[in-house]
Amino acid sequence: MSLTRKTSAKRPRRTSPPAGAVAAVVLDPASSAPLHRQVYEAVRGAIVAGRLRSGSKLPSTRALAAHLSLSRNTVLGAYAQLLSEGYLRGRIGSGTYVADAPPERVLLARPSSEPQPAPSLDGASLSRRGALVAGAASPFLRATAPRGPSGWAFQVGVPAFDAFPAAAWGRLMSRRWDRSWQALLTRCEPQGYAPLRRAITDYLVTARGVRCTPDEVIVVSGAQQAISLAAEVLLDPGDPVWVEDPGYTAARSALIAAGATPVPVPVDREGLDVATAVRRSRSARLAVVTPAHQFPLGVTMSLERRRALLDWARSSSGWVFEDDYDSEFRYAGRPLAALQGLSPGARVIYAGTFSKVLSPSLRLGYLVVPEGLVDAFVAAKALADVSSPSLEQAVLADFMIEGHFARHVRRMRVLYERRQAALVAAAERELSGLIEVGPAPAGMHLLGWLPTGRADGAAAERAAASGVRCVALSELRARSAGRGALLLGYAALPEDEISEGVRRLKAALRQR
């Protein structure tokens, strides 16, 4: 057996190689890894790679330690770890050997030489709920497309990753881990990290006019989990639910998956048409709305409609689910107050998310529910995933408490307004006669209206073939019809990439 050890100064004393089957063990005194770990990794690596075969005898710990000029305890520690993990086995009075079946050889699947029939899976194999889930498709529940030549053009709901406060976030994460890693590893709070719930409360009361206390805030894994929990807690199978038409199809999908019956309600310049909703289904149990900035049309629900909606909920014992998904980004005047805060005791479940402000991969959002529903929602959250990640919650709490969140929102508001203007200017320059793109007072996307009679689904497909991802307005409609349009997200795009995306879209729309 040949055993060597790297040195940075004088060469260590060497003994004749001990008997055994080890091909080489190389130790590096400059490495930050402890010596016992280096011995362990070297022997384990030789076993996994097959250089040490099953049944091969290893040198004794005393012989190997002498050969490497190490203390015997160092080698004993490495051998003990390998024995405990099943790589080695000891024989009393005989020595130490490579195990007959080391862990990797047991765990790694071996392809069969015989063709294996695929399991028979079809719709009949699913439960009724499984079939509902499988059929509840939404363009917003698809995986995000990989970044291409034209950047993120023009994906909807994607924030400015290039402006993410990475340095501040990294410092806070490192500090939080150093100070409280043990508590973070053992903490499990279904309702959410208490300091974060307090920070969210302070923000909502001040910036959104929400009436709440920290005890009424529940931290969830984004807006999608928020609507799923509301459906689970408030709805029985078959219950009718008002949904905006056109509207956010991922919310509709969650309702269908829960067994509810979505009732599409038209949206006009004042938001959801409450009178039509009552005519279509007076017995609805829930109304899912985006009153501050309706998705996807961008209108704001009028005060008259808001009061009518709250009156309906009160008189019918129904509930309103207020999805306040991007209210931070209003460029004309102050952000509008939340529907939830209009009336004390309003029957409103309020939901918000950090996906649009920071990153969708953060998977953190929040619910504000009336005190009498808190226990039921927390129990549903615990059954769904026990708790949202503790480290991310703690870092976000620090981020908000120390003022980084408010500063980031202000910066993004300026940045997104500038990027929206760049998209409008590029569209006026390049897309005249092909699509109409005008400014909007809020949001992270614009609607590009196609000429009357032009199919937006076909236009979206041609855009995708040209490397531009758009959502067709028709995909978000249930019953309503009307002029075709494309949703153009601009928040994630630097101005040069907006121009490139517009040029690609122009080439796609010129095709017939």
N, C-alpha and C positions, 0 to 999 in steps of 0.2 A: 504494500500500500504506500502511496506517495502522498505525504501531507506537507503543505507549505503554508507559511504565514508571511504576509507582506510586512515590510518594515520601512520606516521613514528615516531611520538612523542606522545604528549598528545591527548586524544580523543576529537573530536570537540563537541560543544554543540549540543544536539539533541532536536528536537521538536517532538511532536506526529505526526505520518505520516499524510500528507494531504490526503484528499479524492481523489480518482482517481483509475485508473486501471493499473498504472505502477507497474510491479512486483518488479523490482530492478534497481536502478541506482547506480553504483559503480564508485567513482572518485579516482584517484591515484595521490596524490600530487608529487610523484617522477617522473611522466611521463613528457616527454617534450611537450606533446600536451597541448594546452591551455584548461582551464577549460570549456569554452563555447563549444569547440569542443568535449570534453569528454561527456558533457551532450547531445549534438546532437547525437553522435555516440551511446550512450546508448539507447536513446529513439528510434532512427531509427532502431537499431538492434532488439529491442523488437517488433517493428512493422513488420519488414521484416520476423522475425522468427515466427510471429503469436501469440506472448505472449500478444501483445496489439491488440485486434480485432477492426475491423471497427466499428466506432460509439462510442468507449470507450472515456470517458471524462478524460482529463488530469488535474492534479492539476493546480491551477493558478500559474503564474510566481512568485508572492509574496510568496505563501505558499511553493513552491518547493525551492525557494532561501533560505527561513528561515530554512527549514528542512536540507538543505545541507550546511548551514553556508556560503552561497555565496552572492555576490551582486546581486540585482535583474537584473541589466543590463546584467550580465553574462547569466542568464537564458533567458532573453528577446532575446539575440542574438541567442541562440540555437533554441528557438521557431520560431524566424523570418526565420531562414534558413529552418527549417522543413516545415513551411507554404509556403515559396516560391517554394520549391521542390515538393509540393503536398502531403506530408505525413500527414499533419494536415490541419484542416479547422477550422475557427473561426466563432462563432455565437454571434452576438452582444447581449450583455446583458445576455448571457448564459454561455459562456466559450469556451474552446478549445477542439476539438475532433479529434480522428483518422479519416482520410479521408475514405470515402466509398470504393474508388479504389486507394490505394497507388501505386506509380509508378511501383514497381517491379511486382505487380499483373497484371498491364495492359500490361507491356512489355514482360513478360515471356510467351512463347507459351504453350498452354495447349494441350496435346495430345488428339486427338479425339478417342472416343471408336469405331467409325466406320472406317473400312479400307478405305484408300483413294487411288484411282488409281493414278499411277505415270503418269506425263505428257508425252505425246507422243513426243519423241525426236529421230530423226534419221538424216542421212546425208541430207535428203531433207529439213530439217529445217534450214540448214546453208546457208548463202550467199555464192557466189562464192569465195569471199576472205576468208570467214570463213572455207570453205572446204579446201582451200589451206593451211591455217594456221594449221588446224587440221592434215593435212597429211604431214606436214613438220617436220618429226620426226628426232631427232638426239640424240645419246647417251650422248652428252654433255649438253643437255637441260633437262635431268632427274634430279630429286632431288638427292642430295648427300646421299649415303647410310650411315646408322648409323655406328658409330665406333664399330668394332667388336673385337674378340679376337686377330686378327692379325693386329690391328691398321687400318691404311688407305691403307694397301697393296692391290693392287698396283694402286690406283686411280691416274688418270692423271690430271695434272694441279693443284694439291692441294699443297699449300706451307707448310712450317714447322710451324705449329701452336704452337708447343712447344718452338719455338725460337722467337715468336712474341714479340716485344719490349713493353710489357704490362705496365711496370712501367713508362717508358718515355711517352708513349701514354696517360696513365691515368693522369699524372701530367699536361701535356699540355691541356688535355680536361678540367680538373678542373679549371686550370688557365684561359683558354679561356672563359669558362662559367661565371666565377666570374667577368671577366673584361667586357664582352660584350654580356651578355645574351639577353638584350633587342634588340640590333641591330640584333642578330642572329635570334630572333623570328620574326622580321619584314622584314628581308632581303629576297629578291626573285630575283635572277639574272639568267635568262635563260642561258646566256653565261658562267656563272661560277664566283666564287669569285675572284676578281681581283688580290689580293696577291697570290692566288694559281696559277692563270694563268701565273703570272710573274715568280714564282718559277719553274713551269713546263718548261717555255721557257728557263730559265737559264740552267736547267738540260739537255734539249734536244739539245741545241746549243753546250754545252760542251761535253756531253757524247755520243750523237748520231749523231752529225754533221747535224742536221736538220736546215733548213733555215726558221726561223719564228720570229714573234713578238708576244707579249701577245694578241694583237688584233686579231690574227689569230688562237688562241687557244680556244677551246670550251670544257668545262668540261661536261662529259656525265656519264651516269650510267653504265659504263663498256663497254667492247668491243662489246657485243651483241647489245647494243643500237647504238653504233657507226656505225655498218654495216647496221642496220635498217634505220638509218637516211640517210646514203649515198644512199641507194636504193630508199628511198622516194623522195629525192631531185633530184637525177640524172637520174632515170630510169622511163620509161613508161611501162605499162603492155606489156609483150611479148618481151621486149628488151633482146637480148642475152648478157650473161655475162660469161667471162672466169673464171673458178674455177679450182684449182689444184686437180689432181686426182692421188693418194689419197689426201684427204685434210680435212680441218676442216668442218665437216658436219653442225655445227650450223650456220656457215656463209651461206652455201648453203640453209639451211632451211629458213633463213631470206630473201634471195633473192626470193625463191619460194613463201613465204608468201606475198611478195610485188608484185607478178605477173610477175616477170622476168623469163627468161629462162636460167638456168645455162648450160653452155657448158663445159663439163669435158675436161681438157687438161692434158696429161701425164706429170709426173715429172720424171726427170732422175738425174744424179749426178750433173748437172749444174742448177737444179731447173726447173721451168716451161718451157716447150718447146714452145717458142714463134712462131717458124715457123709452127709447127703443129697447134697452136691456130689460126693463120691467115688463114691457109687452112680450118679449120673447121668453122670459123665464122669471116670473115674479118670485118663485120659490127658490131661487139660487141661494146657495149657502156661502158663497165667497165671490168676491170680485178682485181680479188681479189687474192692477193698473200701474202706469208710469206717469203720474200727473205732472211732475216738474218738467220733464222733457220726454214726451211720448216717443217710445221706440216702435217703429223707425221714422215716423213722420216729423218728429221734432216739435210738435205743437205743445203748448202749455194748457192744462185743464183750467177752464175759467172758474172763477169763484162761485158762480151760480151752479155749475156742474159739481163742484166739490161739495157744496152744501147738500145738493140733491143726493149725492152718493152717500154721505154720512147719514142723512135722514133715512134713506133706504135701509142701511145697515142697522140703524137703531130700531126702526119700526118692524123689521122682518127678522130680527135676531141673526142677521148675517154678519159677515166679516169682510173687511177691505184689506187686501194685501198690497201695501204701497212699496213698489220697487223703486228706490231712489238711487239708481245705478250710476249716474254721472253728474249729479247736481252741482259738483264743485266747479264745473267748467262752463260758466256763463260769462259772456264777454260784454254784455250790455246791462249795466246796473248790477245790483247785488243778487246773489242766488236767492231764489224764491223760497219762502217758508214751506215746510213740509205739511202735507195734508193732515198728518197725525196730530199736529199741534194746534189745529184750528178750533177744536172743541174739547173741553175736559171730558174724560171718560169715553172718548171716541172709540168705536169698535174697529180699531186699525192695528194690523200687524205691520210694523215698519222694518224694512230690510235695506241694508247698504253693504257695500263691498269695497275692499282695498285693491281689487284686481285692476280697476281702471286708473287708479291714482298711482299705484306702485308697480305691481306685476301680477298677472293671472296665476303664475306658478307659486305665489306666496300662499294661495288658498286660504285666505282669511276674510271673513265678512262678519256681519252682526245682525241680530234681530232685536227689536224692541217689542216686547209683548206685554199686555196688561198683567198686573200682579197675579190675578187669579189663574192665568194660564202658564205661569213660569214653570211650575213643577212638571206639568205635562210635557212642555217643550224640552226641558232639560232631560227628562227621562227618555224622550224620543232621540235626542242628540246622543245620549249615552249608549243607547241600543244601536245607533247607526255607526259610530266610530269611536265611542268612549270619550275622546277629547281631541281638540285640535292641538297641533304640535306646540309644546311648551316653550321651546327656545324662541321660535318665531314670534310667539305672543309676547314674550318678555322683551325681546328686542324692539318690537313694534310699540310696546308701551313706552319704553325709553325714548324712542323716536318721536312719539307724540308729546310726551311730557316735557322734553327738552326743546320743543319748538321746531324741530326739523320738519315735521309733517306740514305745519302751516306754511313754512317758507317754501317747501317743495310744491304745495298746491299753488301758491302765488306764482312761482316760476313757470309751472306747467300751464297755467292760465294764459300767461303772456306768450309762451312758446306755441301753444296750440292755436291761439288766435292768429299768430304770424303764419303758421303752416296752413291754416284754413285760407287765409288771404292768398298764399302762394298757389294753392290748388285752384281757387276761383280765377286768378289771373292766368294760370296756365291753360285752364279750360276755355276761357274767353279767347285766348290766342290760338289754340290748337283744335278745339272741338266745336267750333261754330257750325251749326247746321246738323251736327251729329248727336249732341246731347246738351241739355241746359243745366248748368251748375251755378247756383247762386249762393250768396253768403247766408249764414244762420247765426242767431244770437247766442247759441250754446252748443255743447256737444263735442263729439270726436269724429263725426262723420257728416257728410253731405249727401243729399239725394241728387243724382244726375238723371233728369227727366228725358226720356227718349221721345222722338217724334211720334205722334199719334199713330197707332196701328203697328208700331215696331215691337216685336216680342222681346221682353227683357231677359227671358230664360236663354234664348238663343244667343243674345248679345253677351251674357255672362259666360256662356260656354266658349265663345270665340275669344273673349278676353282671357279666360284661363289658358287657352291654347297659346296665347301670346305672352304668358307669364304674368298676368295681372289677375288677382283674385278679387272678384266683386260678388256681392249677394244681390240676386234679382229680387225686386220688391214683390213680385208675384209669389215667390217662395214663402213669404211671410203673410200671405193672405189666406183666409179660410173660405169665406163666402164672398167678400167684397171683390169688386172688379174695378178696373180703371186703367189709367195711363201707365205704361211700363216705365220703370226706373231702375237704376243701379245704385246701391249703397257704396259710397266711396269713403273709406276710412283714411284719415290723413295724419292722425296724431303720432304715429310711429315713424313718419317719413321726414328725413331732412329735405330741404327745399330742392336740392339737385335730384334726389330720388323721386320727388313729386313730379318734376318735369319729365324724367325718364318714364315714369309710370303713365303719365298723360300721353306721351308719344306712342307708347305701346298700345294704350287703349284706343287711340286714334286709328292706328293700323287695324286693330280688331274690328272697330265699328264701321270701317270703310268696306269690310268684306260683306258680300251679299250671298 
